[in-house]
Amino acid sequence: MANATRRRLSFVDLAHPQVWHKLVEYTEVTIAFAKLITDFNNQWAKICLLTSSQLQQLVIDFRRKTESEIRGKCHLGGMMYDLWESLLLESEIESQSLKKVACIMEKEICGQLTNCVMNKTLQLTLNKEYRHDLDEILEKSHEYVQELQEEYSKIFNNQGVKSDIDLAHNEYVLELAGVNGLYSKYQYNILPELLQSMEQSQLETIDAICQNIQLIASVLQEHHEQRHSSLASFVVTSTTTNPNEELENYICSMNETNDGLTKSPVHIRFESFLSPMNNNNNNNNNSRMLTGKDEQLIIYAAPVIKMQLSSHCKETIDRLKEIKKEKSLLLAIINPQTSKIPVKQHDDQQQ
C-alpha cells in the first residue's frame, strides 16, 4: 500500500542509513523554517496593529485641531473642507484596514503555522523514537543470536554430536530465522513505511508553509487593492475642485449668515479739484465734501484749468482798460488843451 502511493523519486529508493539522517535533518530545517515564517507573520501583525493605533490617534488629533484652530475661528466649508474630511476619513479607513490585516494574520495564519510546527515537531520526535526503538530491538536480537551461536559452537566443540546439541542447534536456528525475518520485515516493510510517513509529513509541512506564505501575500494584496481603489477614487474627486467656485460659495454663505442684519448704503466721498489760482477760495473748497444726495463726478483738471485761465485773462484785459482810462484822465487834467481830442477818441473807442 505504501509503495502504491510513492512518487518516482523517494527517500525509500536511497541507501540506508544515510537516507534516514538526511531526511531527519531536512525535516528539522523545514520545521525551523516554518517557525521563522511564523515569527515574521507575528512581527508584521504587530507592526500593522501599532501603525493602525498611531494612524487612528493621528486622525483624532488633527480633527481636534481642525475644530479648535480652523473652524473655531472661521466657519470653513465647501469642497476644500470636504476634501480634508475625506482625507481624514481615508486615513481612518486605512487604520481600520491595517487592524483587520493584523487580526487575520494573528488568528488564521499564525494559528495554522503554530499548529503545523507543533504537530510536525511531535511527529518527528515520535518517528525518531520509533526508529531508535527498532534499531535497539535489532541490536538486541543480533546480540542474542550471537550468544546462541557461541553456545551452539561451544557444545559442538566440547561434546560433539550428542542429544544436547540438537536442542542448542534448534534454538539457534529458530532464533536465527526469527531475527532474519525481523531484518527482512524491517528493511523491506517497516523502514520504507517509516520513511514514507516522514516524507508525507514533510510534504504536509512544505504545503502548509507555501499556503500560508500565499495567504499572507493574498491578505496584503486584498488590503492594497481595496485601499488603492478607494484612494484612486479620492484622487479623481480631488482633481475636479474649482477655486473660484469655492470662494463664491463662501461669499454666498456670508450673505446667508448676515441676511438678518440692516445694511446701510455706502456713500463714496469724492475729493473736489482745487485750483492753485484761487487762493481765496482754498479754505472753503477744502472743507467741501460730496456726501448723500450731493454726489458729483470728478471734473477733469485740464478743462477746469483752461476755463480759469480764460477768466483770469479777461479780468486782466479789463484791468488794463481801466488803467488806460485813468491815465487818459490824468493827462487831460494836466494838459486840458492837448488832451481833449485823445480823450474824445478814447471815449469813442469805448462807445
C-alpha positions as CSV (number, residue, x, y, z in Angstrom):
1,M,0.0,0.0,0.0
2,A,2.8,2.3,0.8
3,N,4.6,1.6,-2.5
4,A,1.5,2.2,-4.5
5,T,1.4,5.9,-3.5
6,R,5.1,6.6,-3.8
7,R,6.5,9.1,-6.2
8,R,9.0,8.3,-8.9
9,L,11.8,9.5,-6.6
10,S,11.6,8.9,-2.9
11,F,13.8,8.6,0.2
12,V,12.9,4.9,0.2
13,D,14.9,4.4,-3.0
14,L,18.1,5.8,-1.4
15,A,20.7,4.0,0.6
16,H,20.3,3.2,4.2
17,P,21.2,4.5,6.8
18,Q,22.4,7.9,5.2
19,V,18.9,8.5,3.9
20,W,17.4,8.5,7.4
21,H,19.8,11.1,8.7
22,K,19.3,13.3,5.7
23,L,15.6,13.1,6.0
24,V,15.6,13.9,9.7
25,E,17.9,16.9,9.0
26,Y,15.7,18.1,6.2
27,T,12.6,17.8,8.4
28,E,14.2,19.7,11.3
29,V,15.3,22.5,9.0
30,T,11.8,22.7,7.4
31,I,10.2,23.0,10.8
32,A,12.7,25.7,11.8
33,F,11.8,27.5,8.6
34,A,8.1,27.3,9.5
35,K,8.9,28.8,12.9
36,L,10.8,31.6,11.1
37,I,7.8,32.4,8.9
38,T,5.5,32.3,12.0
39,D,7.8,34.9,13.7
40,F,7.8,37.0,10.6
41,N,4.0,36.9,10.4
42,N,3.7,37.8,14.1
43,Q,6.1,40.8,13.7
44,W,4.1,42.0,10.6
45,A,0.9,41.8,12.6
46,K,2.4,43.8,15.5
47,I,3.6,46.4,13.1
48,C,0.1,46.7,11.5
49,L,-1.5,47.0,14.9
50,L,1.0,49.7,16.0
51,T,0.6,51.6,12.7
52,S,-3.2,51.3,13.0
53,S,-3.2,52.7,16.5
54,Q,-0.8,55.6,15.6
55,L,-2.8,56.4,12.5
56,Q,-6.1,56.4,14.4
57,Q,-4.6,58.7,17.0
58,L,-3.2,61.0,14.3
59,V,-6.7,61.4,12.8
60,I,-8.2,62.2,16.2
61,D,-5.6,64.8,16.9
62,F,-5.9,66.6,13.6
63,R,-9.7,66.5,13.8
64,R,-9.5,68.2,17.1
65,K,-7.0,70.8,15.8
66,T,-9.3,71.5,12.8
67,E,-12.2,72.2,15.1
68,S,-10.3,74.4,17.5
69,E,-7.8,76.2,15.2
70,I,-9.7,76.4,12.0
71,R,-13.5,76.0,12.3
72,G,-13.5,77.7,15.7
73,K,-12.2,80.9,14.1
74,C,-13.9,80.8,10.8
75,H,-16.7,78.6,9.5
76,L,-14.9,76.5,6.9
77,G,-16.9,74.7,4.4
78,G,-17.2,73.8,0.7
79,M,-15.1,71.5,-1.4
80,M,-11.9,72.4,0.4
81,Y,-13.1,71.3,3.8
82,D,-14.9,68.2,2.2
83,L,-11.6,67.1,0.7
84,W,-9.8,67.5,4.0
85,E,-12.5,65.5,5.8
86,S,-12.3,62.8,3.1
87,L,-8.6,62.6,3.6
88,L,-9.0,62.1,7.3
89,L,-11.7,59.5,6.6
90,E,-9.4,57.7,4.2
91,S,-6.7,57.7,6.9
92,E,-9.2,56.3,9.4
93,I,-10.2,53.6,6.9
94,E,-6.6,52.8,6.4
95,S,-6.2,52.4,10.1
96,Q,-9.1,50.0,10.3
97,S,-7.9,48.1,7.3
98,L,-4.5,47.6,8.9
99,K,-6.1,46.4,12.1
100,K,-8.1,43.9,10.1
101,V,-5.0,42.6,8.4
102,A,-3.3,42.2,11.7
103,C,-6.3,40.2,13.1
104,I,-6.3,37.9,10.0
105,M,-2.6,37.3,10.4
106,E,-2.9,36.5,14.1
107,K,-5.9,34.3,14.0
108,E,-5.7,32.5,10.7
109,I,-2.1,32.5,9.5
110,C,-0.3,32.4,12.9
111,G,-2.7,29.8,14.2
112,Q,-2.2,27.4,11.3
113,L,1.6,27.8,11.3
114,T,1.8,27.3,15.0
115,N,-0.3,24.1,14.9
116,C,1.7,22.9,12.0
117,V,5.0,23.4,13.8
118,M,3.8,21.8,17.0
119,N,2.3,18.7,15.2
120,K,5.3,18.2,12.9
121,T,7.7,18.6,15.8
122,L,5.8,16.0,17.8
123,Q,5.5,13.7,14.8
124,L,9.3,13.9,14.1
125,T,10.0,13.2,17.8
126,L,7.8,10.1,17.7
127,N,9.4,8.8,14.4
128,K,12.9,9.3,15.8
129,E,11.9,7.4,19.0
130,Y,10.2,4.7,16.9
131,R,13.3,4.3,14.7
132,H,15.6,4.3,17.8
133,D,13.4,1.5,19.4
134,L,13.5,-0.6,16.2
135,D,17.3,-0.2,15.9
136,E,17.6,-1.2,19.6
137,I,15.5,-4.3,19.1
138,L,17.5,-5.3,16.1
139,E,20.7,-4.7,18.0
140,K,19.5,-6.9,20.9
141,S,18.3,-9.6,18.5
142,H,21.7,-9.6,16.9
143,E,23.4,-10.0,20.3
144,Y,21.1,-12.8,21.3
145,V,21.7,-14.6,18.0
146,Q,25.5,-14.3,18.6
147,E,25.1,-15.7,22.1
148,L,23.2,-18.7,20.8
149,Q,25.7,-19.3,18.0
150,E,28.6,-19.2,20.5
151,E,26.8,-21.6,22.9
152,Y,26.0,-23.9,20.0
153,S,29.6,-23.9,18.8
154,K,30.9,-24.5,22.3
155,I,28.7,-27.5,22.8
156,F,29.6,-28.9,19.4
157,N,33.3,-28.4,20.0
158,N,33.3,-29.9,23.5
159,Q,30.7,-32.7,23.3
160,G,30.4,-33.4,19.7
161,V,27.2,-34.7,18.2
162,K,25.0,-35.7,21.2
163,S,21.5,-35.2,22.3
164,D,22.2,-31.8,23.9
165,I,23.5,-30.4,20.7
166,D,20.1,-30.9,18.9
167,L,18.4,-28.6,21.5
168,A,21.1,-25.9,21.1
169,H,21.0,-26.3,17.3
170,N,17.3,-26.0,17.1
171,E,17.2,-23.0,19.4
172,Y,20.0,-21.3,17.4
173,V,18.4,-22.0,14.1
174,L,14.9,-20.8,15.2
175,E,16.3,-17.6,16.7
176,L,18.4,-17.0,13.6
177,A,15.4,-17.5,11.4
178,G,13.3,-15.1,13.5
179,V,16.0,-12.4,13.6
180,N,16.5,-12.7,9.8
181,G,12.7,-12.4,9.4
182,L,12.8,-9.3,11.6
183,Y,15.6,-7.9,9.5
184,S,13.7,-8.6,6.3
185,K,10.5,-7.2,7.7
186,Y,12.3,-4.1,9.0
187,Q,14.3,-3.5,5.8
188,Y,11.5,-4.1,3.3
189,N,8.4,-3.1,5.1
190,I,8.8,-1.2,8.4
191,L,11.6,1.2,7.3
192,P,10.1,2.1,3.9
193,E,6.7,2.8,5.7
194,L,8.5,4.9,8.3
195,L,10.4,6.8,5.6
196,Q,7.3,7.3,3.6
197,S,5.4,8.5,6.6
198,M,8.1,11.1,7.3
199,E,8.0,12.0,3.6
200,Q,4.3,12.6,3.8
201,S,4.7,14.7,7.0
202,Q,7.4,16.7,5.2
203,L,5.1,17.3,2.2
204,E,2.4,18.5,4.6
205,T,4.8,20.9,6.2
206,I,6.0,22.2,2.9
207,D,2.5,22.6,1.7
208,A,1.5,24.4,4.9
209,I,4.4,26.8,4.6
210,C,3.6,27.6,0.9
211,Q,-0.1,28.0,1.6
212,N,0.5,30.4,4.5
213,I,3.0,32.4,2.5
214,Q,0.5,32.7,-0.3
215,L,-2.2,33.6,2.3
216,I,0.0,36.4,3.7
217,A,0.5,37.8,0.2
218,S,-3.2,37.4,-0.6
219,V,-4.3,39.3,2.5
220,L,-1.8,42.1,1.8
221,Q,-2.9,42.2,-1.9
222,E,-6.6,42.4,-1.0
223,H,-5.7,45.2,1.5
224,H,-3.8,47.2,-1.0
225,E,-6.3,46.7,-3.8
226,Q,-9.1,48.0,-1.6
227,R,-7.1,50.9,-0.4
228,H,-5.8,51.6,-3.9
229,S,-9.4,51.7,-5.3
230,S,-10.6,54.0,-2.5
231,L,-7.6,56.4,-2.8
232,A,-7.8,56.4,-6.6
233,S,-11.4,57.5,-6.3
234,F,-10.4,60.2,-3.8
235,V,-7.7,61.5,-6.2
236,V,-10.1,61.7,-9.1
237,T,-12.6,63.6,-7.0
238,S,-10.0,66.0,-5.7
239,T,-8.9,67.0,-9.2
240,T,-12.4,68.4,-10.0
241,T,-12.1,71.2,-7.5
242,N,-12.6,74.8,-8.7
243,P,-11.0,77.6,-6.5
244,N,-13.4,80.3,-8.0
245,E,-16.4,78.2,-7.1
246,E,-15.0,77.6,-3.6
247,L,-14.6,81.4,-3.0
248,E,-18.1,82.1,-4.4
249,N,-19.6,79.6,-2.1
250,Y,-18.0,81.2,0.9
251,I,-19.3,84.6,-0.2
252,C,-22.8,83.2,-0.6
253,S,-22.5,81.7,2.9
254,M,-21.6,85.1,4.2
255,N,-24.7,86.7,2.6
256,E,-26.9,83.9,4.1
257,T,-25.3,84.4,7.5
258,N,-25.7,88.2,7.5
259,D,-29.2,88.2,5.9
260,G,-31.0,89.5,9.0
261,L,-28.6,92.4,9.6
262,T,-29.5,96.0,8.5
263,K,-27.4,97.2,5.6
264,S,-26.6,100.9,5.5
265,P,-25.9,102.3,2.0
266,V,-22.3,103.0,1.2
267,H,-21.6,106.6,0.1
268,I,-18.3,107.5,-1.7
269,R,-16.8,110.8,-0.5
270,F,-15.1,112.2,-3.6
271,E,-12.5,115.0,-3.3
272,S,-13.0,118.1,-5.5
273,F,-10.3,119.7,-7.6
274,L,-8.8,122.8,-6.1
275,S,-7.0,125.2,-8.4
276,P,-3.9,126.9,-7.0
277,M,-5.0,130.1,-8.8
278,N,-7.9,130.7,-6.5
279,N,-6.1,131.0,-3.2
280,N,-9.0,132.9,-1.6
281,N,-11.4,130.0,-2.1
282,N,-9.0,127.3,-0.9
283,N,-10.2,127.2,2.7
284,N,-13.9,126.9,1.5
285,N,-13.1,124.3,-1.0
286,N,-11.0,122.2,1.4
287,S,-14.0,121.9,3.7
288,R,-16.4,120.9,1.0
289,M,-17.2,117.2,0.7
290,L,-19.6,115.4,-1.6
291,T,-22.0,113.4,0.6
292,G,-25.5,111.9,0.3
293,K,-27.6,113.4,-2.5
294,D,-24.8,116.0,-3.4
295,E,-22.7,113.4,-5.1
296,Q,-20.8,114.7,-8.2
297,L,-18.5,113.4,-10.7
298,I,-14.9,114.3,-10.6
299,I,-14.1,117.1,-13.0
300,Y,-11.1,116.5,-15.1
301,A,-8.2,119.0,-14.4
302,A,-7.5,120.2,-18.0
303,P,-10.9,121.8,-18.8
304,V,-11.1,123.5,-15.4
305,I,-7.7,125.0,-15.7
306,K,-8.5,126.2,-19.2
307,M,-11.7,127.9,-18.0
308,Q,-10.0,129.5,-15.1
309,L,-7.1,130.8,-17.3
310,S,-9.7,132.3,-19.7
311,S,-11.5,134.0,-16.9
312,H,-8.2,135.4,-15.5
313,C,-7.2,136.7,-18.9
314,K,-10.5,138.5,-19.3
315,E,-10.0,140.1,-15.8
316,T,-6.5,141.2,-16.8
317,I,-7.7,142.8,-20.0
318,D,-10.5,144.7,-18.2
319,R,-8.0,145.9,-15.7
320,L,-5.6,147.2,-18.4
321,K,-8.5,149.1,-20.0
322,E,-9.3,150.7,-16.6
323,I,-5.6,151.7,-16.2
324,K,-5.5,153.3,-19.7
325,K,-8.7,155.2,-18.9
326,E,-7.3,156.5,-15.7
327,K,-4.1,157.5,-17.5
328,S,-6.0,159.5,-20.1
329,L,-8.0,161.3,-17.4
330,L,-4.8,162.3,-15.7
331,L,-3.3,163.6,-18.9
332,A,-6.4,165.6,-19.6
333,I,-6.2,167.3,-16.2
334,I,-2.5,168.1,-16.7
335,N,-2.9,169.3,-20.4
336,P,-6.5,170.2,-20.9
337,Q,-6.0,171.6,-24.5
338,T,-4.0,168.8,-25.9
339,S,-5.9,166.0,-24.3
340,K,-9.4,166.8,-25.5
341,I,-9.1,165.1,-28.8
342,P,-7.5,161.9,-27.4
343,V,-9.9,161.8,-24.6
344,K,-12.7,162.1,-27.1
345,Q,-11.2,159.5,-29.3
346,H,-10.8,157.3,-26.3
347,D,-14.5,157.8,-25.4
348,D,-15.4,157.0,-29.0
349,Q,-13.4,153.8,-28.7
350,Q,-15.2,152.9,-25.5
351,Q,-18.6,153.6,-27.2
